[in-house]
Amino acid sequence: MPLIPTLKDKIFLIWGANGWIAGHLEILLQSQCKTVHCTAVRMENREEVEEVLNRIRPTHVFNCAGCTGRPNVDWCEDNKQETIRSNAIGTLNLADCCYLRGIHLTVLATGCIYHYDAEHQPHGKPFVETDPANFGGSFYSYTKSRVEEIMSFYPQTLILRLRMPVSDDLHPRNFVTKIASYPRVVDIPNSNTILTDLLPCAVVLAESGETGVYNFTNPGVISHNEVLTLYKEIIDPSFTWQNFTVEEQAKVIKAQRSNCELDTTKLETKLKEYGMTVPEVHVAYRKCFERMKENLQREKMLT
């Protein structure tokens, strides 16, 4: 069975219409003059999934759907069955339906299946794609790690592990928007995904029929304080924040939080084959905030 149908024109279908990342991906594909459709059909509803796939007949599907919880992953702790339906049953159902039709599937997954341990420390040894998941402190991460392991048996699937995604605006789902709204934050280095840098790479990898698992972040790690320092410098000079310890944080959240560095060697090596590079995370953040500042100024002028 071919991984991609041998059609002259590629047709893209984004699952998770109206979602934050799905919206950015749709705009990107449209700017590249791609044929793109979006759907908000629940992935666990097999008949509806099959109807959409049979009607649109995509060559490539992007799964941007799934349950992360509102306002955060603590929601999943109290809604385990709904989380399972979305993140486990739904994700695997979509993968199976695409497999049976020879459709290439790109899953925007998560790297929040790891946590620093004795072997893996900040600025030390990062987690590579083949490392077994070692974090189940949140039910969200628990479901994601197990689904990824099963989903990897579908040969037409590309799994991209994002972490703490950031856009060039202050959307409520933006990692920067989140931590800037918290009264106190922990200060731990983490891998981050700057969407402006990584989403074009996702399109190229999908179009080229790449499969397997990739850590999908900017190279390197950046701490919360470093992010907020850049935010204060470029976006809001009046901004202030306070830190607290992981132990203090644990008292005000239901689920533990993943903190980790993902190795991007595999991703960088593959992207070189397509003449693409991804900027180091500190460089990427500065450029992101500069774009954000321009966007905010433009919006202010229009109001």
C-alpha positions as CSV (number, residue, x, y, z in Angstrom):
1,M,0.0,0.0,0.0
2,P,1.5,3.4,-1.0
3,L,1.9,5.9,1.8
4,I,0.6,8.7,-0.4
5,P,-1.9,8.3,-3.3
6,T,-0.4,8.9,-6.6
7,L,-2.5,12.0,-7.4
8,K,-1.2,15.0,-9.3
9,D,-2.8,17.5,-7.0
10,K,-2.4,17.3,-3.2
11,I,-5.4,17.9,-1.1
12,F,-4.9,18.8,2.6
13,L,-7.5,18.2,5.3
14,I,-7.0,19.7,8.8
15,W,-8.7,18.0,11.7
16,G,-9.6,20.3,14.5
17,A,-11.2,23.2,12.7
18,N,-11.5,26.4,14.8
19,G,-8.5,25.3,16.9
20,W,-5.6,27.6,17.5
21,I,-2.8,25.7,15.8
22,A,-5.2,24.5,13.1
23,G,-6.0,28.1,12.2
24,H,-2.3,29.0,11.8
25,L,-1.8,25.9,9.7
26,E,-4.8,26.7,7.5
27,I,-3.5,30.2,6.8
28,L,0.0,28.8,6.0
29,L,-1.4,26.3,3.5
30,Q,-3.6,28.9,1.9
31,S,-0.6,31.3,1.5
32,Q,1.2,28.5,-0.3
33,C,-1.8,28.1,-2.7
34,K,-2.6,24.6,-1.4
35,T,-6.0,23.0,-1.6
36,V,-7.0,22.8,2.0
37,H,-10.2,21.8,3.9
38,C,-11.0,21.8,7.6
39,T,-13.3,19.7,9.7
40,A,-14.4,19.7,13.3
41,V,-15.9,16.2,13.2
42,R,-15.2,14.3,16.4
43,M,-12.5,11.8,15.7
44,E,-14.1,9.0,17.8
45,N,-17.2,9.0,15.5
46,R,-16.1,6.4,12.9
47,E,-18.9,6.8,10.5
48,E,-18.6,10.6,10.4
49,V,-14.8,10.4,10.0
50,E,-15.2,8.0,7.1
51,E,-17.8,10.2,5.5
52,V,-15.4,13.2,5.6
53,L,-12.5,11.3,4.2
54,N,-14.6,9.7,1.5
55,R,-16.1,13.0,0.5
56,I,-13.0,15.2,0.5
57,R,-10.6,12.4,-0.6
58,P,-7.5,14.1,0.9
59,T,-4.0,13.0,0.1
60,H,-2.7,14.5,3.4
61,V,-4.4,14.8,6.8
62,F,-3.1,17.0,9.7
63,N,-4.5,16.0,13.1
64,C,-4.5,19.2,15.1
65,A,-7.4,18.0,17.3
66,G,-7.4,16.5,20.7
67,C,-8.2,17.4,24.3
68,T,-5.7,19.6,26.2
69,G,-8.3,20.9,28.7
70,R,-9.6,24.4,29.5
71,P,-8.0,26.4,30.9
72,N,-5.2,23.9,31.2
73,V,-4.4,20.1,31.6
74,D,-5.8,20.1,35.1
75,W,-9.3,19.7,33.4
76,C,-8.3,16.3,32.2
77,E,-7.9,15.0,35.7
78,D,-11.6,15.4,36.3
79,N,-12.7,14.4,32.8
80,K,-10.8,11.2,32.2
81,Q,-13.4,9.5,30.0
82,E,-13.8,12.4,27.7
83,T,-10.0,12.8,27.5
84,I,-9.7,9.1,26.5
85,R,-12.4,9.4,23.8
86,S,-10.5,12.3,22.2
87,N,-6.8,11.6,22.8
88,A,-6.9,7.8,22.6
89,I,-10.0,6.4,20.8
90,G,-10.4,9.4,18.5
91,T,-6.7,9.7,17.5
92,L,-6.3,6.0,16.8
93,N,-9.6,5.9,14.9
94,L,-8.5,8.6,12.6
95,A,-5.1,6.9,12.1
96,D,-6.8,3.7,11.2
97,C,-9.2,5.3,8.8
98,C,-6.4,7.1,7.0
99,Y,-4.3,3.9,6.9
100,L,-7.1,1.9,5.2
101,R,-7.3,4.6,2.5
102,G,-3.6,5.1,2.0
103,I,-3.7,8.7,3.3
104,H,-0.6,10.3,4.8
105,L,-1.4,11.4,8.4
106,T,0.6,14.0,10.3
107,V,-0.2,14.1,14.0
108,L,0.7,17.2,16.0
109,A,1.5,15.4,19.2
110,T,3.3,16.4,22.4
111,G,6.7,16.1,24.0
112,C,5.2,16.4,27.4
113,I,5.7,12.7,27.9
114,Y,9.1,13.3,29.5
115,H,10.4,14.8,32.7
116,Y,14.0,15.5,33.8
117,D,15.5,12.6,35.7
118,A,18.9,11.5,36.9
119,E,20.1,10.8,33.4
120,H,18.4,13.7,31.7
121,Q,19.1,17.2,33.0
122,P,18.8,20.8,31.6
123,H,21.6,21.6,29.3
124,G,22.8,18.0,29.7
125,K,21.5,14.9,27.9
126,P,18.2,15.6,26.1
127,F,15.5,13.1,25.4
128,V,15.7,11.5,21.9
129,E,12.8,10.1,20.0
130,T,13.5,6.5,21.0
131,D,13.6,7.1,24.7
132,P,10.6,5.5,26.5
133,A,8.2,8.0,28.0
134,N,8.9,8.6,31.7
135,F,6.2,11.1,32.7
136,G,2.7,10.2,33.7
137,G,2.2,13.0,36.3
138,S,-0.8,14.3,34.4
139,F,-3.6,12.2,32.8
140,Y,-3.2,14.3,29.6
141,S,0.4,13.1,29.3
142,Y,-0.5,9.6,30.4
143,T,-2.9,9.2,27.5
144,K,-0.6,10.9,25.0
145,S,2.4,8.7,25.7
146,R,0.4,5.5,25.3
147,V,-1.4,6.5,22.2
148,E,1.9,7.5,20.5
149,E,3.3,4.1,21.2
150,I,0.4,2.4,19.6
151,M,0.0,4.9,16.7
152,S,3.6,4.3,15.7
153,F,2.5,0.9,14.2
154,Y,0.6,2.8,11.5
155,P,3.3,3.1,8.7
156,Q,1.8,6.1,7.0
157,T,1.9,8.3,10.1
158,L,4.2,11.2,10.9
159,I,4.3,12.1,14.6
160,L,5.6,15.6,15.5
161,R,6.1,16.3,19.2
162,L,5.5,19.9,20.0
163,R,6.2,21.5,23.4
164,M,4.9,24.8,24.8
165,P,3.9,26.2,21.4
166,V,4.2,29.9,20.8
167,S,2.7,32.1,18.1
168,D,3.4,35.7,17.0
169,D,0.3,37.0,18.8
170,L,-1.1,36.8,22.3
171,H,-3.7,34.2,21.7
172,P,-5.0,32.6,25.0
173,R,-3.5,29.2,23.9
174,N,-0.1,30.8,23.4
175,F,2.4,29.6,26.0
176,V,3.7,33.1,26.5
177,T,0.2,34.4,27.1
178,K,-0.4,31.7,29.7
179,I,2.8,32.3,31.8
180,A,2.4,36.1,31.5
181,S,-1.0,35.8,33.1
182,Y,0.2,33.7,36.1
183,P,0.9,35.5,39.3
184,R,4.0,33.2,39.8
185,V,5.9,30.9,37.6
186,V,8.5,28.2,38.0
187,D,11.9,28.9,36.3
188,I,12.9,25.7,34.6
189,P,14.6,25.4,31.1
190,N,12.4,23.7,28.6
191,S,12.1,22.9,24.9
192,N,9.7,25.2,23.1
193,T,8.0,25.2,19.7
194,I,7.8,28.5,17.8
195,L,5.0,27.9,15.3
196,T,6.3,30.3,12.7
197,D,9.5,28.4,12.5
198,L,8.1,24.8,12.7
199,L,4.8,24.7,10.9
200,P,6.4,25.3,7.4
201,C,8.6,22.3,8.2
202,A,5.6,20.2,9.1
203,V,4.1,20.9,5.6
204,V,7.3,20.0,3.8
205,L,7.7,16.8,5.8
206,A,4.1,15.8,5.2
207,E,4.2,16.6,1.5
208,S,7.4,14.5,1.2
209,G,5.7,11.5,2.8
210,E,8.0,11.4,5.8
211,T,6.9,9.1,8.6
212,G,8.0,8.2,12.1
213,V,8.5,10.3,15.3
214,Y,10.3,13.6,15.5
215,N,10.9,15.9,18.4
216,F,9.4,19.1,16.9
217,T,10.9,22.0,18.8
218,N,13.5,24.7,18.3
219,P,17.0,23.5,19.2
220,G,18.0,24.2,22.8
221,V,16.1,25.1,25.9
222,I,14.9,28.4,27.4
223,S,13.7,29.1,30.9
224,H,10.5,30.8,31.9
225,N,12.4,33.8,33.3
226,E,14.4,34.1,30.0
227,V,11.1,34.1,28.1
228,L,9.5,36.7,30.3
229,T,12.6,38.9,30.3
230,L,12.4,39.1,26.5
231,Y,8.7,39.7,26.7
232,K,9.3,42.6,29.1
233,E,12.1,44.0,26.9
234,I,10.3,43.9,23.6
235,I,6.5,43.8,24.3
236,D,5.7,45.3,27.7
237,P,8.4,47.2,29.7
238,S,6.0,47.5,32.7
239,F,5.6,43.8,33.0
240,T,6.6,42.1,36.3
241,W,6.4,38.6,37.6
242,Q,7.4,36.4,40.5
243,N,8.8,32.9,40.8
244,F,7.9,30.0,43.0
245,T,9.3,26.5,43.5
246,V,8.0,23.3,42.0
247,E,6.9,22.3,45.5
248,E,4.9,25.5,45.9
249,Q,3.4,25.1,42.4
250,A,2.2,21.6,43.3
251,K,0.0,23.0,46.0
252,V,-2.1,25.0,43.4
253,I,-2.4,22.6,40.5
254,K,-4.1,19.2,40.2
255,A,-1.7,17.6,37.8
256,Q,2.1,17.7,37.7
257,R,3.8,19.5,34.8
258,S,6.3,18.1,32.4
259,N,9.7,19.8,32.2
260,C,12.2,18.5,29.7
261,E,14.7,19.1,26.9
262,L,14.1,17.3,23.6
263,D,16.9,16.4,21.3
264,T,16.3,17.9,17.8
265,T,19.2,16.2,16.0
266,K,17.0,13.9,14.0
267,L,14.7,16.8,12.9
268,E,17.6,19.1,12.0
269,T,19.3,16.3,10.0
270,K,16.1,15.5,8.1
271,L,15.3,19.2,7.4
272,K,18.8,19.7,5.8
273,E,17.7,17.3,3.1
274,Y,15.1,19.9,2.1
275,G,17.4,22.9,2.5
276,M,15.6,24.0,5.7
277,T,16.9,25.0,9.2
278,V,15.3,25.9,12.5
279,P,16.7,28.8,14.6
280,E,18.0,28.1,18.1
281,V,15.3,28.8,20.7
282,H,16.7,32.1,22.1
283,V,17.2,33.5,18.7
284,A,13.8,32.3,17.6
285,Y,12.1,33.9,20.7
286,R,13.6,37.3,20.0
287,K,12.4,37.2,16.4
288,C,9.0,36.0,17.5
289,F,8.6,38.9,20.0
290,E,9.7,41.4,17.3
291,R,7.1,40.0,15.0
292,M,4.6,40.1,17.8
293,K,5.4,43.8,18.5
294,E,4.8,44.7,14.9
295,N,1.5,42.8,14.9
296,L,0.3,44.5,18.0
297,Q,1.3,47.9,16.7
298,R,-0.6,47.2,13.5
299,E,-3.7,46.1,15.3
300,K,-3.5,49.2,17.5
301,M,-3.4,51.5,14.4
302,L,-6.5,49.7,13.0
303,T,-8.6,50.3,16.1
